[in-house]
Amino acid sequence: MFRQQRSAVAMAHQFIASNLPVDGTAIDATAGNGNDTVFLAQHLKKGRVFAFDIQKQALDNTADLLKQQGIMDRVKLIHDGHQNIDNYVQEPVDAVMFNLGYLPGGDHCIITKPDSTVEALQKAVRLLKVGGKISLVVYTGHEGGLEEFNAVEAAIKELDSRNYWVVGVRFVNRPAAAPVSFFIERVG
């Protein structure tokens, strides 16, 4: 499934891309430096990406990267928390990506939080089309990271196995603080 992928983010990209339609709709729940947003926009040549972040710097970084790639027109940047996705996105979506923790190169005290992340995840699950996918890359090595991991894991354990396929992936030969990935597909 994950041909020679050596990072959690690379695995998330491969999982999401496996059947993402070019005219689909996707959400980057944590725009960060823009890598997942660019990845989604490159695949959705006739589609739309909604990218969320609470930090203006993250959205500026993302906008710069999108402009460099010439794909800004496919993306709506939203300066708001991911827990508010339903205020901006009402149509069913094909993919949602979460890359949790803090903004690389930014203030490490500004982190994603368990409550808002679980709320965003629950809303994302409701927006997901049958066949749609969610990826979550959860970093546990920073203060608050383990609590967020535990909250996310508890939330996805509650998903009905008749309607959602859920897998967790850990790198067992890396430090305990290595990111953990969760992959969700709506099957019913």
N, C-alpha and C positions, 0 to 999 in steps of 0.2 A: 504493500500500500504506500509506503513512504520511501521510494527509491532513493537511497543514498542521502537522505536528508539528515543533517547533523545538528539542527537547532530546532527548538520548539516553534519558533516563528516560521521557519521553512516548512515544517510539517503542517502548520496551520494553513499556510498558503496552498500547499498541495491538496489538502483536504477540501478547502473551499473551492478551488479552481476545478475540481474533478468533474463537475457538471453545472457550472455557473453559466447561465445563458447570456449571450451578448446583449440582449435587450432587457436584462433583469434589473432588479432593485436591490441595493445592499446598504448596510449600515456599518460604519466604522465607529464603534461606541467610544473609542479612546484614540483620537487622531494622533496625539503625540507628535513625533517628528514627521509624520506623513507617509511612512513606508507602507502601511496596510491600506491607507486611502489610495495611494498611487497604484498599488497592486490591484485593488478592486476596480478602479477607474480604467486601468489598462485592459481588463477583461470585459468590462461592460461598455463596449464600443458604442452601443445604441441605448445604453441604460443610464441609471442614475445612482449616485452614491450620496448618502447623508453621513457627514463626518462630525462627530461631537467632541468637544473638549471644554473644560472649564477654564483653561489657561489661554489667554490671548496669544502668548508666545508660541504655544503649540499650534494654534490655527495659522499664525503667520508662517511658521516653519513649513506647515503642510501646504499652504498656498504657494510658497516659493517653489517647492518641489513640483507641485502640479503645473505651475506656469512653465517651469523648465522642461517638463514633459509634453507640454501643449495639450493638456487634458483637463484644464480647469473648468471647462464648460459642462463636464459630466458630474460635477461635485457641488453639493451645497454644504458649506461650512457653517456649523452652528455652535455659537458660543454659549453653551449650556451643558448641564450635567446629563450624563447618559440615562439617568433615571427619568428624564423627561422626554424620551424618544417619542412617546405617543402624542405629545403636543405638536410634533412636526411630521411624523410618518404615520399615516393611517392605512395605506395600502399594504397588502401582503408583500413580504420580502423573500428574496432568494438566499441571502446570506447576511450574517452578522458576525463581526469580529471584535473581540475584546482582547486587549493587550494591557494587563493590569499592572499597577505599581505606581511608579513615578516617571516623570518626563526625563528621559536620558539627556544629560547636559543641563537640566533645570534644577529647581529647588526640590531637594529630596524630602522636604517636609510636606510637600503637597502631593498627596497620594490618593489613589482610589480607595474608597471605604466600603466595608462589607455591606452595610445597609443599602446604600445607593446602588452598588453593583448588583446585589440580589434583586432589587426592584427593577433595575434595567434588564437583567436577565429574564425575569418573569414576563416583562412586557415584550421583550424580543421573541420569546417562545410563542407568545400569543400572535405575534405578527408573522411568524414563519409559515411559508407555504409548505404543502406536502412536498417532500423532496428537498426542502430548504435546509441550510446548515448553519450552525453556530460553532465558532471556535473561541476558546478562552485560553489564553496563556497567562498563567498566574505565577507571579514571582513571590517567593516566601522569605527571601534573605534580608528584607528591610523591616523596620519596625512597622507593625500592622499587617504585614504580608501574610503571616501564618493565620491570623484571624480571618482575613479575607478568603484565603484558601479554604478554611474550614466552613465558612458561610456558603461559599460557592458550591463546594462538594455536597453539603447538606441539601441545598436547593435542588441540585440536579438529581440527587437520589430520589427526590419526590416525583420526578417526571414519570408519567405512565409508560411502562415498557411496551405497551401495545401501540403507542403513538410516537415514541421517541427512542432512537438508538443512541446510546450514550457510552463513550469510551474515555477512560483516563489514561494518560501516558506519562510515565516518569522515567527519567534517566537514572537507572539504578547504579551505574558506575561513575557517577559524578557527585559533587558535594551535595549535602542534604538541602542546601539552599538553591539548587538548580531549579529552573522553572518547571512547573507541571502544566500539562495541556489537557484540556477537556474538549471533546468533539461530540457534537449533538447533531443528529439528523432527524427531521420529522418524517415518519414513515406512515402515519395514519391520521 
